[in-house]
């Protein structure tokens, strides 16, 4: 049955407009999780980029900025919590539009699964520092995927409760978490920059010094993943007082991430050689703390990492549930995703379901024994998917505003040329890396260095999306597949019997 449309809005059953620019910044910054990305990502980037990691982060930022400007332009025209799903569907067609929404949904579920394990690992590191290495006959090993996942699932349930009670309360908590982690991060990175004995070289900023095209491509996909999350600000349009606030919040957070990532990568390289940085892997930030200061100060980077992981988990639940809400009100997903809590004004049922799905994926991932291997697997797989949906959204921007080609050079560059170039860069990068994965291995093995395995996961994302799209088109008979247009965010009133 089609959802009811009305010119009036029922305050008990619609999303509540209480958010501003600061809230959008908090959601975007928390979802990007700078401290977590620095803490566990710089070692992985060093594997491919070596001492050119700062240059890699700058190069990766350029197409991401083009994508962000495309999001902002589309959002001014059609604010919608479905963002890419809605925009791509209208401009490029219902099938690529649905696929955009689907892969974002699945990628976020996988991201939350691995982030919950990372959170559990950080908590276990704190337990070890406190002298607790064994509990109820179980070794509290931070490097074990199994025990880290069990502890992380408790954290996942906790942040889901805060997300259900409303975005406003969630962003208040995130601002405190962000303030603490950024102060710690800036203090220790500045300290490292000053006292480090590794000589700085301008060659660190030279992307042409990276060993091979494959290393550059792999490193860029990882760097794209590191930036991923700023677009979370565009999923709370229905709860934002002004749609432009979401755009400003996302863009400000993205620019802040560029500064933090480049600054932190240079600082880490001032203290650690490349071999040492790669060997530390996900423990690079905590190792930095131990190298620079004695306890208890050495534990502060670990505390910042835990705050970042908690904030990232919470801010991932929020946009994922709202993207599913947009798909549910178009009847491309089931009605349960449209149920809004009558008191908190949040898509409570969808939020809980997202949590349950992430918990299930995290449990399956226990089959990958080491947390480091699980992180690399998730990051590589999600990175390919991010290049796909960012590229499709930028192409949608170019198609939507193609009339700007007749409006002058400046407007044509902003509305069409930059989005097209950004889309081609990311889609080409993803395609090249997928080809490399297909050719690099002669057998299948569940390892992050096995090309067939790395290609299988994003392929499953896409294949399940095509099946779900077919079901929505021919079984649910969603009107989205007839028009390609998502439901107008400001016209919808959810039926009262769907709340609760």
N, C-alpha and C positions, 0 to 999 in steps of 0.2 A: 504494500500500500504506500503510495507516495507520501512524503512528509508534508505536513500542512504549512502553507505560506501565509504570512499576514503582514500588514503594515505596522502592527503594534507588536511590542515585545513584552513577554511575560517575565518579570524579574526573577521569578522562582525557577524558571526552566531554561533561561538563556545564560550565556557566558557574561560575566560582569566586567565592565570597563573600568578598571581601577589602576592600570599600570601606566607608567611613563617611561621616559628615556632611560632613567637609571635602572629601572627594572629590566628593560630589554638588554641593557649592557650587562647586568648581573647574570641573566640567563645565558647570553651569548658567551661571556667570559668563562662562566662555570662549565658550560658544555664543551668549550674548547679545551679547558683544563690545562692551562699553561704549565703549572707546576708538575702535574702528572706527565705531560708530554715531554717536558725537559728531563724529569727524573728518570723516565724509562725509555725515552725516544732518542736521546742524543747518542747513546752508545750504538743503537741500531743504525742511525744515520752515518755514523763514523765508519761502519763496516763498508758502506758503498761510496761515501764521499770523502773519507779520510779527513784531512785537515781542511778541506774545502766545504765542510758542513755549513758554516755561516753563509758562504756564497750560494749553496744549494737552497737554503731557506729564503734567501732574497729572490732567486730565480723563480722558485715555486710560488712566491707571493704574487708575482705579476699576473698570471692568468687567474689566480684566486681573486685578486682585486677586480679584474674585469667581470668575473662572475658575480661578485658582491654588488657592483654597480648595476648589473642587469637585474638582480633581485630587487634592489631599491627602486629602479624605474618601474618594474612590473608591479611592485607593491603599492606604489603611488596610484597606479591605474586601477588595480583590482586587489585590494587587501583581502586576504583569505588565509585561514590557518592551514589550508591544504597547500599553499604556495606553489611549489614546482608541479605538483600533481594537477592543480587547477590551471596553471598558466600553460604548461606543456599540452594539456588536453585541448585547450581552446585554440592554441596556435599551431600545433603539429599533428593533432589527432588524438582520439580517445585511447588507442592502444599504447602509444608511447607515453601518454599522460598517466594512464593507470600504472604502467611499468615504473615510471618515476616515483609515484607514491608508494608502490609496493616495495621497491628496493630500499627506499629510505626507511620504511617501517622495519624490514628485515634486518638491514644494516644496524639500525639502532638497537634492536633486540640482541643481536650478536655483540655489539659494543658493550651493552649493559652487562651481558653475561661475563665478558672478559674483564670489565672494569670491576665487577663485584669480586672476582677472584683476585685482582690486583689489590683492592681494598682489604680483603682478607689477609693477603700476604703482608701488607704494611702493618696491620694490627698484630700479626704474629711476630714481626720484627720487633715491635714494641715489647711484646711479651718476652721475647728472648733477651732483650736489653734489661728487662726487670728480673732476669734470672729464672724465668719460667720456660723450661724447654720441653716439659712433658706434663700432660694432664690426663687423668683417667686412663693411663696406659697408652696414650697416643702421643707420638712425637710431634711437637709443634714446629714443623719445618716450613719456613716461609717460602722455600723453593718448591714445595709439593703442591701440585694443582689441586689434589683432593682435599686436603685439610684447609688450604686457602679458600677454596670454593665454599666449603661448609660455613666458615666464619663470614665470608663475604655475603652469603645469602641472608644472614641476619641483618647485615647493613642494608641490603637491598630492600628488605621488608620495612625497615625503619624509614628510609627515604621515601618509599611509596606512600606511607601514612602521611608524611608531611606534604607530598604532592597532591594527595586527595583533598586535604583540607584547604587547598586554594593556592594559586600561584603567588599571591601577594605575600602570604606568610612564608612561603618557600624562598622568595627573593630576599626577604629580610635576613633570613638565616644565611643565605649565600653571600650577602654583602659582608657579614662578619667573617665568614670563612675565607672569602677572597682577600679581605684586608689583612688578615693574619698571614696567609700563605705568601702574598706578594711582598709584605714587609720582610719576612724571613728570606724569601728568594732574592730580593734586591740586596739585602745586607750581605748575604754569603757570596753572591756573585760579584758584588763590588769588592769584597774582601779578596776573593780569588783573583780578580783582575789586577789588584794592587800588589799582592804578595807572590803571585805565581812566578815560577822560574823558567817556564817554557817561553821562549822569545816570540813575540807577536810578529806575524809576517803578513804583508799585503797580499801574498799569494793565497791566504785563507779566503780572500774575497774574489778569487778568480775561478769561475766555474769551468773554464777550459782546461784546468789542471786535473780534473777528475779523470781517472784512468781510462774508462771505456764508455761507449754509448749505453751499454747495458747497465753499468753501474749508475750512470747519470739518470736513466729512466727509472730504475728501481728506487734510487734515492729520491727522485722527484715524487713518485707515488707515495712513498713514506712521508715526505714533507707535506704533500697535500693532505694526507691523513692527520698530520700534526695540527694543521690549521683548521681542520674540519670541526664544525660545531657553532661557528659564528652565525649560521643561518637559523639557529634555534630561535633567535629573536623574532623571526618572521612567522613563527607558528602561534604567537599569542595575539594576533591582530584583533580577535574578537574580545580580548580582555585589555586591550590598549586604548587609552583615551583618544589617541590620534595615530593613524596608520604611519605617519612619517616618523613617529617616535620609535617604532620598531626598526625602521630603516636606519635611523641615526644611531640607535643602540648597537645594532649589528656591525655597522661600519666603524664606529669608534672602538668597539671591542677588537675588531680585526686588526686595525692599525696598532692598537696596544700590543696585540700578540706578536706582530712583526718585530717591534722593538724589544720585547721580552725575549723572544726566541734567539734573535741574533746576539743580543747582549749576553745571554746565558751560554750560548754555544762558544763564544769567544772566551768567556770567563772559565768555562770548564777546560778548554784547550790550553789556557794559561797555566793550569795546575796539573793536568794529566797529558801524557803523551798519547798518541793514537792507539797503541797496543793496550795501554792501561785503560783508556776510555772504553774500548771495545770489550775488554775483559770484565769490566764492571757491569756493563749492560744495564738492566733495569735498576741496579743499585748505585748508579753514577752519582745521583744527588746526595744520597745518604753517605756514600764514600767521601764526597767532597766535605761534608760536615765533619766527619771523623778526622779528615786530614788537616782541617784548618783549626779545629778547636777541641778542647777536652769536654767530657761530660760535665754537666747535663746539656751544655750548649750544643754539643755535637748531635743531639737528638732533635734539635729544632727543625732541620730540613726534613727529617722523617715525619715529624708532626705536620709540617706544611703539606707534605705529600699525602698524608692521610686526609687532611681537610680538603685538598683538591679532589681526591678520589671520591669522597662523600658528595661534594658539590657537583661533580661531574655525573655521578649516578642520578642524583635528584634532578638535575637539569636535563638529563636524557629522557627520563620518564615523562616529563612535562610535554615536550614537543612531539614525542612519539604518539602519545595518546591523542593529542589534538590533530595530528595528521590523519590518524585513523578515524577521528570524529568527522573530518571533512569527507572522507571516503564513505563513511557510513551514511551521512545525510544525502549523498548522491546514490545510495543503494548499490554501490560497487562493493561495499562490505556490509555485514549484517547490522541489524537495528541496535544490537547491544552497544555498539560503539558510540551511539548518539545519546546515550543516557547521561544526563547532567544532574549532579547532586542538587536537590532543592535548597539545601542550606549553604553549601560551599561554592556552588556555581561552577564546578569543575567536572570534566568527564570521568567520574569516579570509577565506573565499571571498566571502561577501557584502560584506565591507569592500572587497576588491579590485574587485569588480564595481561597487559604488557609485562608487568612484574612476573607473573606466573610463567609466561613464555620464556622470558630471560632466564629465570631459574631453571627451567627445563633444559635450555641450551647449555647453561653453565654446568649442569649435571652431566650432560653428554660429553662435554669437553674434558671431563676428568680423565678420559681415555688418553689425553695428551699429558704424559706424566710430569713434565717440568713446566713451571709457570713461564719461564723465558720462552720456551717453544710455543706455548699457547699464545703468548703476546704476539710473537712474530707471525703466527698463522692468522690471527684475527686482524692484525694491522694490514698485512698484505692483501687479504681478501676484501676488507672493507675499503681499502684505498682504491682498488680497481672499480668498485661499485660507486664510490664518491666521484671519480672522474666521469663515469657514465651519466649520473643524474645531474651533476653540475653542468656538464656539456650540453645536455638536452635542454636544461632551463635557459642557458645563455642563447642557444639557437632559437628558443621560443621568444626571447626578447627581441632578437634581430628580425624575426618574422612578424611579430606584433607591430613593431615600429618601423617597418621597411619604408613607409612613406617619408621617413626622415631623410632618405637619400635625396629628396628633392628640396630639403629645407636648408641647405647650406653645408659646408664642409664640417664645421664644428659639431653640429647636431648629428650629422651622418656618422661621424666618428664615434660619438658617445652612444648613440642608440643602436647602431648596426655593426660598424666595423670592429669596435673593441669586443662586443659580445661574440661575434663570429670568430675572431682570432683566438679569444680565450677558449671558446668551445672546441675549436679545431686542435688547439694545443693539448687540452686535456683528453679529448677523445682519441687523438693520435697517440698520445702517451699510453693510454690504457690499451689501445689496440696493439701497439708495438710490444708492450710487456706481456699481453696475453699470448702473442705469437712466440715470444721467447720462452714462456712457461711451457707451451705445447711442445717445444723442440728440445728442452733442456734435460728431460728424463726419459729413460727407456722402460720404466716400470712404475707402478703406483705404490706409494708408501705415505702414511699419515705423518709427514714431517714438513716443516716450513721450508726446507730446501729441495722438496720434490715438486717439480713443475706440474705434473698431472694433478697432484693433490691441491696445489695452490690455484689451479684453474678450475677444479671441480666445484669448489665452494661458491665463487661468484656465478658460475654457470647454473648451479642449483637455485641461487637467488632469482636469476632471470627466468629459468624454466618454470619454477613454481609460480612466478608472477604471470606468465603467459597462461598457465592453467587457471589461475584465479580470475584472470581477465575474461577468459572464455566462459567461466561459470557465471560471472557477473553479467555478461552480455546476453547469454542464451538461457540461463536458468532464472536469474533474478530480474532479467529484462530491465536493467538499469537505464534510465533515460540519458545518462552520461555518455553512453556509447552511440546514442543517436545524434547528440548535439556536440559532444566534446566539452561542454561547459559545466563547470562545477556550480553548486548551489550558491547563490549570492549570500555572503556571510551576514549581511545586515537585514536580509529579508526573512531569515528562517526563525520560526518559533517551534520549538520542539514540543510535541504533544505531552500534556501533563502526565499521562499514564506511562510515559517513558522515563520520567525522572525517578531518582531514588536508587 
